[in-house]
Amino acid sequence: MKSAIYAVVIIVMIGSCLVAITANNNALETQQSLDQERYSKITAEENLQKVQQKLKALEYQLSDSEEKLSEAQNKIESIQSIVSETRDMKEQLENVTSLKESLEKRVNELQSQLQPQVITEDKPMMQQ
């Protein structure tokens, strides 16, 4: 009977050792899984921070580009305004030049008409 008790005790001890080893293996696997999950979480957070930094840099670049675009549009509008004013001034200059030529022509015509009258008026005065 003692040997049966010893056999049972040995079987229980071996069973307990097997249970302890299995539990230890399960605990190690759980710890490794937890460590892997923590590592993945840290890596994901680092990647998120990098992406956020890149996003901020891109937002700044976008803002800067929009500002430059706005300045360029303002300059284009200013240039277009100057071009329009220049066209208007050119038209006015052409009109003034045309009017000047017309007036000079009219003055010449009037002078030519007055010159014969002046000569005829001068002749009687000379005879007196």
Secondary structure, DSSP 8 states (H G I E B T S, - for coil): -HHHHHHHHHHHHHHHHHHHHHHHHHHHHHHHHHHHHHHHHHHHHHHHHHHHHHHHHHHHHHHHHHHHHHHHHHHHHHHHHHHHHHHHHHHHHHHHHHHHHHHHHHHHHHHHHHHHHHHHHHHHHHH-
